[in-house]
């Protein structure tokens, strides 16, 4: 059985006491062997032996190996179970017979094999460990010594220091990794796992959106044409570019046509002095027919391919016709008398509707893209929105849908937004100098921008969210705005007098401007034709395709 079989317990111990007793016993026995204690030397015949101690955390049994057992037998370890601990005195237990001791030893030995196998299995699987053993290879002994000595002294004898010194100390501790709180390290840090398949392969590939190149805006005009005898009158509309790529301009009593395809110029008509001068021109949606407003209040309709006068419409106005716009087969005209008239060019009695709301000359007329709403501006500083669905008869004037009185000068510049049907931009004259944006469904003013000079004309870019405005004194410039931020993108200068008129080419790229300096200038302000051709709007259908003749 060995020497350890002779140890007997005095009292029943708890689990914690058993563990504590085990470690103290192990230390004492090893110390005795190391120092060659007389008791152990005599016990083993003068030979130093090695003692092995094991502890089963599951059953809390103490296992001892003194090296004197028989290795050919099953009782490799002598096991002292907690329930075998008695309260008998040591002398009484020593008086027990050898037979009784052998019975106890044999019963304990029988259970040692099962406990041994179970313990070794749990030891190999590293399960149910009941304590932590520090790992010396993972510990920083220099830092541990500092924490146990210098840091403690600092707490016991604090030294007053300035906030700057304290901040420096904290930064130094962070830089040197001295702000740790633990001294013992119980295990090494696990190695970085090696991924069999990189995680990048599982991440969705984000396709970068192509960055749109910033458009170059030329600061100078591409072409300049002379426009002698151009009437310098803010309230007239003497320039228009048709869908067939032919530009019409009125110079005094004559209307000229300039073909942008080949650059040829031709004369459409020259009126007499009694009817002239020409006060407005406007192409029909088909790009073939053109209307001409006269100072005599007459409106003439021409075929541009044959330069033939088709009809003259009279009786709608009492004075000059300074503004016109088409809505399919309806030609809307505005006069100095403040009246707005819808003319059906297909019938003999052409006046089909009138709008009464302005008290002075109507200088701006624009139909919306849907053809359901009409915007009109006048010299009375008023802006009206008319709804075609509330059309009345020729004798009963139609009531306006909205009246805007925010402008403080004449409202000539009008432009409907091509990408938002109910958005209208309007510009005021010399004492107003503002561009205003309106929601025509509610009549609310969405924004107002002070341009610093008279606003003569407005044009929307058909391909981008941009607005172009032409101005008078003092710079006589064209200004390109980014909508809706209204940030200036470019200012185009070249005219020496106020830029009274602007019109846009069918592809939406080139803008023609006419000014009081009697020049006609062309600007490539809205981009190149190649880019704009992809999103170019379709031409409006010919309004006279289903009629044989116009009277």
C-alpha positions as CSV (number, residue, x, y, z in Angstrom):
1,X,0.0,0.0,0.0
2,X,2.9,2.4,0.6
3,X,3.6,5.0,3.2
4,X,0.7,7.2,2.4
5,X,-1.7,4.5,3.3
6,X,-0.8,5.1,6.9
7,X,-2.1,8.7,6.9
8,X,-5.5,9.0,8.4
9,X,-7.9,11.9,8.8
10,X,-8.9,13.5,12.0
11,X,-12.1,15.3,11.0
12,X,-14.4,15.4,8.0
13,X,-13.3,18.3,5.7
14,X,-15.2,20.4,3.2
15,X,-14.3,20.5,-0.5
16,X,-12.4,23.8,-0.1
17,X,-10.5,22.4,2.9
18,X,-9.6,19.2,1.0
19,X,-8.1,21.3,-1.8
20,X,-6.2,23.5,0.6
21,X,-4.9,20.4,2.5
22,X,-3.8,18.7,-0.6
23,X,-1.6,21.6,-1.8
24,X,-0.1,22.1,1.7
25,X,0.7,18.4,2.0
26,X,2.3,18.3,-1.4
27,X,4.6,21.3,-0.6
28,X,5.6,19.8,2.8
29,X,6.4,16.4,1.3
30,X,8.4,17.8,-1.5
31,X,10.3,20.0,0.9
32,X,11.1,17.0,3.1
33,X,12.4,15.0,0.1
34,X,14.5,17.9,-1.1
35,X,16.1,18.4,2.3
36,X,16.5,14.7,2.9
37,X,14.4,14.7,6.0
38,X,15.3,12.1,8.6
39,X,11.8,10.6,8.7
40,X,11.7,10.0,4.9
41,X,15.3,8.8,4.8
42,X,14.7,6.2,7.5
43,X,11.4,5.3,6.0
44,X,12.9,4.5,2.6
45,X,16.2,3.0,3.7
46,X,18.3,6.1,3.1
47,X,17.1,6.6,-0.5
48,X,15.3,9.7,-1.6
49,X,12.0,9.0,-3.3
50,X,9.7,11.0,-5.6
51,X,6.1,11.5,-4.5
52,X,3.3,12.0,-7.1
53,X,0.1,13.7,-6.0
54,X,-3.1,13.9,-8.0
55,X,-6.5,15.3,-7.3
56,X,-9.8,14.4,-8.9
57,X,-12.0,17.6,-9.1
58,X,-15.1,15.5,-9.8
59,X,-15.0,13.3,-6.7
60,X,-12.6,15.5,-4.7
61,X,-10.5,12.4,-3.9
62,X,-6.8,12.8,-3.0
63,X,-4.4,10.4,-4.9
64,X,-0.8,9.7,-3.8
65,X,1.9,7.6,-5.3
66,X,4.9,7.0,-3.0
67,X,6.8,4.7,-5.5
68,X,6.6,1.6,-3.2
69,X,3.6,-0.1,-4.8
70,X,3.7,-3.1,-7.0
71,X,3.4,-2.0,-10.7
72,X,2.2,-5.4,-11.7
73,X,-1.0,-4.9,-9.7
74,X,-4.0,-2.8,-10.5
75,X,-3.7,-0.6,-7.5
76,X,-1.5,2.0,-9.1
77,X,-2.7,4.7,-6.8
78,X,-4.0,4.7,-3.3
79,X,-7.1,6.6,-3.1
80,X,-8.4,8.2,0.0
81,X,-12.1,9.1,-0.5
82,X,-13.7,11.9,1.5
83,X,-16.3,9.5,2.9
84,X,-13.4,7.4,4.3
85,X,-12.2,10.2,6.6
86,X,-13.1,9.3,10.2
87,X,-13.3,11.2,13.4
88,X,-11.4,8.6,15.3
89,X,-8.2,9.6,17.2
90,X,-4.9,8.7,15.6
91,X,-3.9,6.3,18.4
92,X,-7.2,4.4,18.1
93,X,-6.8,3.9,14.4
94,X,-3.3,2.7,14.8
95,X,-4.5,-0.1,17.1
96,X,-6.7,-1.6,14.3
97,X,-5.7,-5.0,13.1
98,X,-3.9,-5.5,9.8
99,X,-6.9,-7.5,8.4
100,X,-9.2,-4.5,8.9
101,X,-6.8,-2.2,7.2
102,X,-6.4,-4.6,4.3
103,X,-10.2,-4.6,3.8
104,X,-10.4,-0.9,3.7
105,X,-7.4,-0.7,1.3
106,X,-8.8,-3.4,-1.0
107,X,-12.2,-1.6,-1.2
108,X,-10.5,1.7,-2.0
109,X,-8.3,0.1,-4.6
110,X,-11.2,-1.4,-6.5
111,X,-12.7,2.1,-7.1
112,X,-9.3,3.6,-8.0
113,X,-9.2,2.2,-11.5
114,X,-12.6,3.6,-12.5
115,X,-11.8,7.0,-11.0
116,X,-8.4,6.9,-12.7
117,X,-9.8,6.3,-16.1
118,X,-12.5,9.0,-15.6
119,X,-10.0,11.5,-14.4
120,X,-7.5,10.9,-17.2
121,X,-10.3,11.2,-19.7
122,X,-11.4,14.6,-18.3
123,X,-7.8,15.7,-18.0
124,X,-7.1,15.0,-21.7
125,X,-10.3,16.7,-22.8
126,X,-9.6,19.7,-20.5
127,X,-13.1,19.8,-19.2
128,X,-14.5,21.0,-15.9
129,X,-11.3,22.7,-14.8
130,X,-11.9,24.3,-11.4
131,X,-9.1,26.8,-11.3
132,X,-6.9,29.0,-13.4
133,X,-3.1,28.5,-13.7
134,X,-1.2,31.6,-14.8
135,X,0.9,31.2,-18.0
136,X,4.4,32.5,-17.2
137,X,5.4,32.8,-20.9
138,X,2.5,35.2,-21.5
139,X,3.2,37.5,-18.5
140,X,5.1,40.8,-18.4
141,X,7.1,40.5,-15.2
142,X,8.6,44.0,-15.5
143,X,5.1,45.5,-15.6
144,X,3.9,43.2,-12.9
145,X,6.8,44.4,-10.6
146,X,5.9,48.0,-11.4
147,X,2.3,47.5,-10.6
148,X,3.1,45.8,-7.3
149,X,5.7,48.3,-6.1
150,X,5.9,51.7,-7.9
151,X,2.2,52.0,-8.5
152,X,1.4,51.2,-4.9
153,X,3.9,53.7,-3.7
154,X,2.3,56.3,-5.9
155,X,-1.1,55.7,-4.4
156,X,0.3,55.8,-0.8
157,X,2.3,58.9,-1.4
158,X,0.4,61.0,-3.9
159,X,2.2,63.9,-5.5
160,X,0.3,67.0,-6.6
161,X,0.8,67.6,-10.3
162,X,-0.6,70.0,-12.8
163,X,-3.4,68.9,-15.3
164,X,-0.9,69.1,-18.1
165,X,1.5,66.7,-16.3
166,X,-1.3,64.3,-15.5
167,X,-2.4,64.4,-19.2
168,X,1.2,63.7,-20.3
169,X,1.4,60.8,-17.9
170,X,-1.8,59.3,-19.3
171,X,-0.7,59.7,-22.9
172,X,2.7,58.1,-22.0
173,X,1.0,55.2,-20.3
174,X,-1.2,54.7,-23.4
175,X,1.8,54.8,-25.7
176,X,3.8,52.4,-23.6
177,X,0.8,50.1,-23.0
178,X,1.0,50.8,-19.3
179,X,-2.7,51.3,-18.7
180,X,-3.4,47.6,-18.2
181,X,-5.1,46.5,-15.0
182,X,-4.3,42.8,-15.0
183,X,-1.0,41.3,-13.8
184,X,-1.5,37.6,-14.4
185,X,-2.0,36.1,-17.8
186,X,-3.9,32.8,-17.9
187,X,-3.3,31.9,-21.5
188,X,-1.6,33.1,-24.7
189,X,-3.6,35.0,-27.2
190,X,-5.0,32.7,-29.8
191,X,-3.2,32.8,-33.2
192,X,-4.9,34.7,-36.0
193,X,-7.1,32.2,-37.8
194,X,-6.1,31.5,-41.4
195,X,-9.0,31.8,-43.7
196,X,-9.2,29.1,-46.2
197,X,-11.3,31.4,-48.5
198,X,-10.7,35.1,-48.1
199,X,-13.7,37.0,-46.8
200,X,-13.4,39.5,-49.6
201,X,-14.7,36.9,-52.0
202,X,-18.0,36.8,-50.1
203,X,-18.5,40.6,-50.1
204,X,-20.8,41.9,-52.8
205,X,-18.9,43.6,-55.6
206,X,-20.0,47.2,-55.6
207,X,-20.0,48.5,-59.1
208,X,-18.9,52.1,-59.0
209,X,-21.2,54.4,-60.8
210,X,-19.6,56.2,-63.7
211,X,-18.7,59.7,-62.8
212,X,-20.3,62.1,-65.2
213,X,-17.8,64.4,-66.7
214,X,-18.3,68.1,-66.0
215,X,-19.6,69.8,-69.1
216,X,-17.4,72.5,-70.6
217,X,-19.3,75.8,-71.1
218,X,-17.7,78.1,-73.7
219,X,-17.5,81.6,-72.5
220,X,-17.7,83.1,-76.0
221,X,-20.4,82.8,-78.6
222,X,-19.9,80.5,-81.6
223,X,-21.3,82.8,-84.2
224,X,-22.4,86.4,-84.5
225,X,-24.8,87.8,-87.1
226,X,-25.8,91.3,-87.7
227,X,-29.4,92.3,-86.9
228,X,-29.9,95.8,-88.2
229,X,-33.0,97.7,-87.3
230,X,-33.9,95.4,-84.5
231,X,-36.5,97.3,-82.4
232,X,-35.2,97.9,-78.9
233,X,-38.5,97.3,-77.1
234,X,-38.7,95.2,-73.9
235,X,-42.4,94.3,-74.5
236,X,-42.0,92.7,-78.0
237,X,-41.0,89.1,-78.9
238,X,-39.1,89.2,-82.2
239,X,-37.1,86.0,-82.2
240,X,-38.1,82.3,-82.5
241,X,-36.5,79.0,-83.6
242,X,-38.7,76.4,-85.2
243,X,-38.7,72.6,-85.1
244,X,-37.5,72.5,-88.7
245,X,-34.2,74.2,-87.5
246,X,-35.1,77.5,-89.1
247,X,-34.7,80.7,-87.0
248,X,-37.1,83.7,-87.6
249,X,-36.2,87.2,-86.6
250,X,-38.2,90.4,-87.2
251,X,-36.2,93.5,-88.1
252,X,-38.4,96.6,-88.4
253,X,-41.1,95.7,-91.0
254,X,-39.3,92.6,-92.4
255,X,-39.2,89.0,-91.1
256,X,-36.1,87.0,-92.1
257,X,-35.5,83.3,-92.0
258,X,-32.1,81.8,-91.2
259,X,-31.6,78.1,-91.9
260,X,-29.3,76.7,-89.3
261,X,-28.6,73.6,-91.4
262,X,-26.9,75.4,-94.3
263,X,-26.6,79.0,-93.0
264,X,-28.8,80.5,-95.8
265,X,-30.9,83.6,-95.1
266,X,-34.1,84.4,-96.8
267,X,-36.8,87.0,-96.5
268,X,-40.3,85.9,-95.5
269,X,-42.3,89.0,-95.7
270,X,-42.1,92.8,-95.5
271,X,-45.2,94.7,-94.4
272,X,-46.1,98.2,-95.2
273,X,-45.7,101.1,-92.8
274,X,-49.4,101.2,-92.0
275,X,-49.3,97.7,-90.6
276,X,-45.7,97.6,-89.3
277,X,-43.5,97.3,-87.7
278,X,-43.6,93.6,-86.8
279,X,-44.1,93.2,-83.1
280,X,-44.0,89.4,-82.6
281,X,-43.2,86.1,-84.5
282,X,-43.9,82.5,-83.5
283,X,-43.4,79.2,-85.2
284,X,-46.2,76.6,-85.2
285,X,-45.3,73.2,-83.8
286,X,-45.0,71.7,-87.3
287,X,-42.1,73.9,-88.1
288,X,-43.6,74.9,-91.4
289,X,-46.2,77.6,-90.5
290,X,-45.3,80.8,-88.8
291,X,-47.5,83.5,-87.3
292,X,-46.6,87.2,-87.5
293,X,-48.1,89.8,-85.1
294,X,-48.3,93.4,-86.4
295,X,-48.4,96.8,-84.8
296,X,-51.8,97.3,-86.5
297,X,-53.3,94.5,-84.2
298,X,-53.5,92.1,-87.2
299,X,-52.1,88.6,-87.0
300,X,-50.9,86.9,-90.2
301,X,-50.2,83.3,-90.9
302,X,-47.6,82.2,-93.5
303,X,-46.3,79.0,-95.1
304,X,-42.5,79.2,-94.8
305,X,-41.8,76.8,-97.6
306,X,-43.6,78.9,-100.2
307,X,-43.5,82.3,-98.4
308,X,-47.2,82.5,-99.0
309,X,-49.7,84.3,-96.8
310,X,-52.4,81.9,-95.7
311,X,-54.7,84.1,-93.8
312,X,-55.0,87.4,-91.8
313,X,-56.9,87.3,-88.5
314,X,-58.5,90.6,-87.4
315,X,-60.8,91.7,-84.8
316,X,-59.2,90.0,-81.8
317,X,-57.3,93.1,-80.5
318,X,-57.5,96.8,-80.6
319,X,-53.7,97.5,-80.6
320,X,-50.4,95.8,-81.4
321,X,-49.9,92.1,-80.7
322,X,-46.7,91.8,-78.8
323,X,-46.9,88.1,-77.5
324,X,-48.0,84.8,-79.2
325,X,-47.9,81.1,-78.5
326,X,-49.2,77.9,-80.1
327,X,-51.2,75.1,-78.5
328,X,-51.7,72.6,-81.3
329,X,-54.1,74.3,-83.7
330,X,-54.9,77.2,-81.3
331,X,-52.9,80.3,-81.6
332,X,-53.0,82.5,-78.5
333,X,-52.2,86.2,-78.8
334,X,-51.7,88.9,-76.3
335,X,-52.1,92.6,-77.1
336,X,-51.4,96.1,-75.7
337,X,-55.1,96.3,-74.9
338,X,-54.6,93.7,-72.1
339,X,-56.7,91.1,-73.9
340,X,-55.6,87.4,-74.5
341,X,-57.4,85.7,-77.4
342,X,-57.4,82.1,-78.5
343,X,-57.6,81.8,-82.2
344,X,-58.6,78.5,-84.0
345,X,-56.8,78.8,-87.3
346,X,-58.9,76.0,-88.8
347,X,-62.2,77.9,-88.9
348,X,-63.4,81.2,-90.3
349,X,-64.5,82.6,-87.0
350,X,-61.1,82.2,-85.4
351,X,-61.8,83.8,-82.0
352,X,-62.9,81.0,-79.8
353,X,-62.0,82.3,-76.3
354,X,-60.8,85.4,-74.6
355,X,-59.0,85.9,-71.3
356,X,-59.5,89.2,-69.4
357,X,-57.3,89.9,-66.3
358,X,-54.6,92.3,-67.4
359,X,-55.0,96.0,-67.3
360,X,-52.0,96.9,-69.4
361,X,-50.0,95.3,-72.3
362,X,-49.6,91.6,-72.3
363,X,-45.9,91.0,-73.0
364,X,-45.4,87.3,-72.1
365,X,-47.4,84.2,-73.1
366,X,-46.5,80.5,-72.6
367,X,-48.5,77.3,-72.8
368,X,-47.5,74.4,-70.5
369,X,-46.2,71.2,-72.1
370,X,-49.5,69.4,-71.5
371,X,-51.4,72.3,-73.1
372,X,-53.8,72.5,-70.1
373,X,-52.4,75.7,-68.5
374,X,-51.5,79.1,-69.9
375,X,-49.2,81.6,-68.2
376,X,-49.5,85.3,-69.0
377,X,-47.4,88.2,-67.9
378,X,-48.1,91.9,-68.3
379,X,-46.8,95.4,-67.9
380,X,-49.2,95.7,-64.9
381,X,-46.7,93.5,-62.9
382,X,-49.2,90.6,-62.8
383,X,-48.8,87.0,-63.6
384,X,-51.9,84.9,-64.4
385,X,-52.4,81.2,-64.7
386,X,-55.3,80.1,-66.9
387,X,-56.8,76.6,-67.1
388,X,-58.0,75.5,-70.5
389,X,-60.5,73.1,-68.9
390,X,-62.5,76.1,-67.6
391,X,-62.9,77.5,-71.1
392,X,-65.7,79.9,-71.7
393,X,-67.3,81.2,-74.8
394,X,-65.9,84.1,-76.9
395,X,-68.3,86.5,-75.4
396,X,-67.8,85.5,-71.8
397,X,-64.2,86.0,-70.7
398,X,-62.5,83.0,-68.9
399,X,-61.6,83.5,-65.2
400,X,-58.0,83.0,-64.3
401,X,-57.0,80.1,-62.0
402,X,-54.3,82.0,-60.1
403,X,-53.2,85.6,-59.9
404,X,-49.6,86.3,-58.7
405,X,-48.9,89.9,-57.6
406,X,-45.4,89.4,-56.1
407,X,-43.4,90.9,-59.0
408,X,-42.8,94.7,-58.8
409,X,-42.1,95.2,-62.5
410,X,-43.4,94.0,-65.9
411,X,-43.4,90.2,-66.3
412,X,-42.2,89.2,-69.7
413,X,-39.8,86.2,-69.1
414,X,-41.8,83.0,-68.7
415,X,-40.6,79.4,-69.0
416,X,-42.4,76.1,-68.1
417,X,-40.1,73.4,-66.6
418,X,-39.7,70.4,-69.0
419,X,-39.2,67.9,-66.1
420,X,-41.9,69.1,-63.7
421,X,-45.2,69.9,-65.3
422,X,-46.5,72.3,-62.6
423,X,-43.3,74.3,-62.2
424,X,-43.2,77.8,-63.8
425,X,-40.3,80.3,-63.8
426,X,-41.0,84.0,-64.3
427,X,-38.7,87.0,-64.5
428,X,-39.4,90.6,-63.5
429,X,-38.3,93.9,-65.2
430,X,-35.8,96.6,-64.2
431,X,-37.3,97.5,-60.8
432,X,-37.9,93.9,-59.8
433,X,-34.8,92.0,-61.1
434,X,-36.0,88.7,-59.6
435,X,-36.6,85.2,-60.9
436,X,-39.5,83.5,-59.2
437,X,-40.6,79.8,-59.2
438,X,-44.3,78.9,-58.9
439,X,-46.3,75.8,-58.2
440,X,-49.1,76.4,-60.7
441,X,-51.4,73.9,-59.1
442,X,-51.5,75.8,-55.8
443,X,-50.3,79.2,-56.9
444,X,-47.5,79.2,-54.2
445,X,-44.2,80.9,-54.8
446,X,-41.5,78.2,-54.3
447,X,-38.4,80.4,-54.5
448,X,-37.3,83.9,-55.4
449,X,-33.8,84.9,-56.6
450,X,-32.4,88.4,-56.9
451,X,-30.4,88.5,-60.2
452,X,-29.2,92.1,-59.8
453,X,-30.5,93.3,-63.2
454,X,-33.5,93.3,-65.5
455,X,-34.7,89.8,-66.5
456,X,-35.6,89.8,-70.2
457,X,-35.9,86.1,-71.1
458,X,-35.8,82.6,-69.5
459,X,-35.0,79.2,-71.0
460,X,-34.9,75.7,-69.4
461,X,-32.3,73.2,-70.4
462,X,-34.1,70.2,-71.9
463,X,-31.4,67.7,-70.9
464,X,-30.3,69.0,-67.5
465,X,-31.7,70.7,-64.4
466,X,-30.5,74.2,-65.5
467,X,-32.1,77.5,-66.3
468,X,-30.7,80.2,-68.5
469,X,-31.6,83.9,-68.1
470,X,-30.8,87.0,-70.1
471,X,-30.4,90.4,-68.5
472,X,-30.1,94.1,-69.2
473,X,-28.0,96.8,-67.6
474,X,-25.4,96.7,-66.3
475,X,-23.6,93.6,-67.7
476,X,-26.1,92.6,-70.4
477,X,-25.1,89.0,-69.8
478,X,-26.6,85.5,-70.0
479,X,-26.5,83.6,-66.7
480,X,-26.7,79.8,-66.4
481,X,-28.2,78.7,-63.1
482,X,-28.2,75.2,-61.5
483,X,-31.7,74.3,-60.3
484,X,-32.9,74.1,-57.6
485,X,-29.9,75.5,-55.8
486,X,-29.8,78.5,-58.1
487,X,-26.0,78.5,-58.1
488,X,-24.4,80.4,-60.9
489,X,-22.7,78.0,-63.3
490,X,-21.6,80.5,-65.9
491,X,-22.0,84.1,-67.1
492,X,-21.8,84.7,-70.8
493,X,-20.9,88.2,-71.9
494,X,-20.5,89.7,-75.3
495,X,-23.6,91.9,-75.9
496,X,-23.2,95.6,-75.4
497,X,-26.9,96.2,-74.8
498,X,-29.7,94.4,-73.0
499,X,-30.4,90.9,-74.2
500,X,-34.1,91.3,-75.1
501,X,-34.8,87.9,-76.7
502,X,-33.6,84.3,-76.4
503,X,-34.6,81.1,-78.2
504,X,-33.5,77.5,-78.2
505,X,-32.5,75.2,-81.1
506,X,-34.6,72.0,-81.6
507,X,-31.9,69.8,-80.2
508,X,-31.8,71.9,-77.1
509,X,-28.1,72.6,-77.2
510,X,-27.7,76.0,-78.9
511,X,-29.2,79.2,-77.7
512,X,-29.6,82.3,-79.9
513,X,-29.8,85.7,-78.3
514,X,-30.8,89.1,-79.8
515,X,-30.0,92.4,-78.1
516,X,-30.4,96.1,-78.6
517,X,-26.9,96.3,-80.0
518,X,-28.4,94.8,-83.2
519,X,-26.5,91.6,-83.1
520,X,-27.6,88.0,-83.1
521,X,-25.3,85.6,-81.2
522,X,-25.3,81.8,-80.9
523,X,-24.1,80.1,-77.7
524,X,-23.3,76.4,-77.1
525,X,-24.4,76.7,-73.5
526,X,-26.5,73.5,-73.1
527,X,-24.0,70.9,-74.3
528,X,-23.0,69.2,-77.5
529,X,-25.6,67.8,-79.9
530,X,-24.2,64.3,-79.8
531,X,-24.9,64.0,-76.1
532,X,-28.3,65.7,-76.2
533,X,-29.5,63.6,-79.2
534,X,-30.1,60.6,-77.0
535,X,-32.7,62.4,-74.9
536,X,-34.0,64.9,-77.5
537,X,-37.8,65.2,-77.3
538,X,-40.0,64.3,-80.2
539,X,-41.3,67.0,-82.4
540,X,-44.9,68.0,-81.9
541,X,-47.3,66.7,-84.6
542,X,-48.2,68.9,-87.4
543,X,-51.4,70.8,-86.5
544,X,-52.7,71.1,-90.0
545,X,-52.2,67.5,-91.2
546,X,-55.9,66.7,-91.2
547,X,-57.1,69.8,-93.1
548,X,-56.8,70.5,-96.7
549,X,-56.6,74.3,-96.6
550,X,-56.5,77.3,-94.3
551,X,-58.7,80.3,-95.0
